[in-house]
Amino acid sequence: MPAGQVGWVDRNTHLQSASGTYELHHKSKHWGHYVWYVKNFSGTGPVPQEAGVVSPGTPAS
């Protein structure tokens, strides 16, 4: 960035998606079951152990 200019840095997280059957385990019974299943589950979340993506902004005109 040239001296006297305004800029910024953007930081974004890498994301991953997963789908399938989600299996949820409880320590004690919930409605008569320890294990619950969610069929056709789809979710998106951050990639573990990734710092993310850093990109510089452009100077304002």
trRosetta pair geometry for C-beta under 8 A, 3 or more apart (Angstrom, degrees):
i j d omega theta_ij theta_ji phi_ij phi_ji
1 5 5.2 -144 178 80 92 114
1 7 4.3 -127 -105 4 138 143
1 56 7.5 -157 -53 -169 99 132
1 59 6.4 140 -139 -78 89 102
2 5 4.7 75 66 -5 82 128
2 59 7.1 -1 32 -83 95 153
5 59 4.4 -37 -179 -131 129 126
5 60 7.5 168 -170 39 81 71
6 59 6.6 116 64 -148 53 71
6 60 5.1 -3 69 17 108 115
7 56 6.4 -2 168 -178 129 98
7 57 5.1 168 -172 73 74 94
7 58 7.1 -122 -126 127 94 10
7 59 5.5 -52 -76 -88 94 62
7 60 7.8 -158 -79 -10 48 76
8 56 7.6 146 86 -166 43 56
8 57 3.8 34 58 7 81 142
9 54 6.1 -4 180 -169 110 96
9 55 7.3 159 -159 81 64 34
9 56 5.8 -41 -104 -108 71 54
9 57 6.6 -115 -66 -8 23 88
10 54 7.2 159 84 -153 51 46
10 55 5.1 -14 60 62 100 86
10 56 7.8 152 18 -124 78 5
10 57 6.3 105 -25 -62 94 87
11 52 5.2 62 178 118 89 140
11 53 7.1 158 -154 79 49 48
11 54 5.3 -13 -101 -100 79 74
12 52 5.7 176 88 -173 35 106
12 53 4.8 -15 63 57 90 100
12 55 7.7 0 9 11 105 105
13 46 4.7 -46 161 -117 136 107
13 47 7.4 180 168 26 88 77
13 50 7.0 114 -159 97 75 111
13 52 4.6 -61 -95 -106 51 103
13 53 7.6 -167 -80 14 9 80
14 46 7.0 89 75 -155 58 67
14 47 4.5 -21 97 15 106 126
14 50 4.8 -57 39 137 118 160
14 52 6.5 -166 -8 -119 73 45
14 53 6.6 104 -57 -29 80 99
15 44 5.5 26 173 176 122 103
15 45 6.7 173 -147 98 83 14
15 46 6.2 -63 -103 -97 60 39
15 47 6.8 -167 -120 -27 10 84
16 44 7.1 -180 89 -148 35 65
16 45 6.7 -24 59 67 76 61
16 46 7.6 37 17 149 84 15
16 47 5.0 96 -22 -82 112 84
17 42 7.1 2 -175 -173 104 85
17 43 7.1 174 -149 92 63 40
17 44 4.6 -27 -97 -96 81 84
18 42 7.5 -179 94 -145 45 47
18 43 5.9 -10 60 61 84 83
18 44 7.9 162 18 -86 62 41
19 40 7.6 -13 -175 -168 101 44
19 41 6.4 -180 -149 94 57 57
19 42 4.2 -5 -105 -102 102 78
19 43 7.5 158 -84 17 57 58
20 41 6.4 -21 72 58 42 90
21 37 5.6 -11 -178 -166 108 106
21 38 6.9 159 -161 76 56 49
21 39 5.4 -19 -110 -109 89 57
21 40 7.8 18 -86 -18 60 32
21 41 6.5 101 -135 15 19 106
22 37 7.0 146 77 -159 54 51
22 38 4.1 -5 55 53 107 104
22 41 3.9 46 -20 -15 109 170
22 43 7.7 69 -81 -12 131 127
23 35 6.4 -14 -170 -167 92 105
23 36 7.7 154 -158 81 45 46
23 37 5.7 -16 -103 -103 65 75
24 35 7.0 148 79 -158 51 53
24 36 4.6 -17 63 62 106 94
24 37 7.5 -169 20 -76 78 28
24 38 7.2 52 -13 -12 112 100
25 34 6.5 7 -154 150 71 86
25 35 5.5 -18 -102 -102 67 78
26 29 7.0 116 93 -112 127 13
26 30 5.0 120 -21 -9 174 112
26 33 7.7 99 33 109 121 66
26 34 5.4 -143 61 -157 83 53
26 35 7.5 -156 18 -71 77 33
26 36 7.4 49 -17 -5 108 101
27 34 8.0 -71 139 -145 4 96
28 34 7.5 -114 158 -110 12 82
29 32 5.9 -3 178 -132 122 11
29 33 6.2 122 -149 50 82 16
29 34 5.8 -60 -93 -66 62 66
30 33 6.4 -40 65 66 67 70
30 34 7.8 109 18 -107 76 26
30 36 7.1 -43 74 -41 120 124
33 36 6.1 113 104 -70 130 74
38 41 4.6 75 108 -67 106 117
46 50 7.0 -152 172 55 92 109
47 50 4.3 41 88 0 105 138
